[in-house]
């Protein structure tokens, strides 16, 4: 047959398939003009990316050799529908389910209302979300941004991650309704046509849809989606060709645009390795697998500090990084590819897994530290991660205890955890839901990672199911002037429970938290950390945990120079309506706040000063955000400020004590004073330690530490 006639007939066949109500799309950029011995033959790009010598593709190759590309593509579809030698551990078709929330996402996508995490058009009283409508003037407007999200860069980024598509795949598997497949093919096909893959390096300003996490998330999603939809009558050979070429383009785009480090690089490599394992029929699958496993091993060593904390110092990103590394290893295991990983690979993740266990509150909740949105880390999500850790480290009985809520394994023994490299420290009374637990955060962030907030010295406080000092969170990632300012406001140092100079935010270059001391004597545990937060002010915080019951904070802002700045300590208590500011002793330079919950689980805060020059005490309210673009909890804060003595230190004592009810609080009768400047000038700083006397309920406690 004349080659030009054959080409015409081939394209006609594709055209006829494409022009039906199902809107199957086959794009021009997925075929190429090839010079074949002097004749012009149209060869689908599909056969550039598929290795026709791969075992099982003999029939595909036979048709290809005959230039019967339609039959070759059809045979390839049959191969994928019946393939059994590759296992995607993310998929279990027989146990697929879909809840109301996810079904709502799938159904709204049928109407071109696309789910974007934490972004929606409206939410009704029951919490049901209505998503943004992208169908305008009878076409999908991929550049549409509603007014409420203008300037929010994350809205654009996450739109191009196609987060709704996997839920349509779930819905199809459960309902067998072809409308979900048709919707996916139409929408994804339109996106591919609108945003062809760029060559070489991606310019974020021109092709944000192909930048960073966007292609990485799409590749991972499509690898899973294929398993759900492949048996559909609407998953035609023509669509398979489009789909596979797009998948190959996505992986190659990632490879040409690797980040140098951070969680984004881990996600990029995860996508490349996943494609190499799950799509061994691709010509470059070997390259993807070799390159990706080498990079992921390199990053496990580079991105987790010596104590196991991820370099970006953000618990949420830490969990995701561990999950990605573990997921790849599991995928390699079930596909006999473990040999591509070094023998110590899993062991490198042990400390990282333990960190997640140690920073999780006893009720399996999380705080908003740095750019962690706590609402994403529910009990079920955290338990899922602990079960994965249990499978990774079957000999660790304490992880088993955590993963099974105490049903297996053994109760952890250590009550104090020190992550000195990352700057996280945990003090707890016991491993039980009614424990009291403090997490101290004094991150060492010399590279100024953007997900780490300037709040050195801050802490959270949990007791019996309640977080008394919920972290501020981040609210937004920014994007324009307005959202950038919002992000700055939540990151502000005064939004955290630490020291400031003139209420100013700690600048880049000044987040270099240091561990100085941890010791336990009798019934008293002491932790001392320090950070040079400003050019002329260093914050040293000593925390005494007394009788596994209450805390005493000794804060010193010192500098040997001649400056006399205003130095503040701020405490942000959660659930503002339940917080009472205690101004009764303000004239005596004592100030604080306490909670008034009806369940006998309350906390008293009281702050004392050694010098009172420039003394100011005040309070107000602000909001924390555990979910992007949402003010989730109103907090009430109080701040005590004094003028630092020249050459000395601004010194504060804060006592934090639990109580049940008002009668119980009245018995506390808390007082505190420094005892290391008797006969000396108040405000004198002692580099080797500090000592204080605290009285609670008539009992005196002499508390001190000496640096070794």
Secondary structure, 3 states (H helix, E strand, C coil): CCHHHHHHHHHHHHHHHHCCCCCCCCCHHHEEEEEECCEEEEEECHHHHECCCCCCCHHHHHHHHCCCHHHHHHHHHHHHHHCCCCCCCCCCHHHCCCCHHHHHHHHHHHCCEECECCECCEECCCCCEECEECEECCEECCCCCCHHHCCEHHHHHHHCCCCCHHHHHHHHHHHCCCHHHHHHHHHHHHHHHHCCCCCCCCCCCCCHHHCCHHHHHHHHHHHHHHHHHCCCCCCCHHHHHHHHHHHHHHHHHHHCCCCCCHHHHHHHHHHHHHHHHHCCCECCHHHHHHHHHHHHHHHHHHHECCCCCECCCCHHHHHHHHHHHHHHHHHHHHCCCHHHCCCCCCHHHHHHHHHHHHHCCCCCCCCCCCCCCHHHCCHHHHHHHHHHHHHHCCCCHHHHHHHCCCCCCCCCCCCEEEECCCCEEEEECCCCCCCEEEEEECCECCCCCCCCCCCCCEEEEEECCEECCCCCECCCCCECHHHHHHHHHHHCHHHCCCEEECCCCCCCCCCECEEEEEEEECCEEEEEEEEEEECCEEEEEEEEEECCCEEEEEEEEECCCCCCCEEEEEEEECCHHHEEEECCCHHHCEEEEEECCCCCCEEEEEEEECCCCCCEEEEEEEEEECECCECCEEEEEEEEEEECCCCCEEEEEEEEEEECCHHHHHHHCCEEEECCCCCCCCCCCCCCEEEEEEEECCEEEEEEEECC
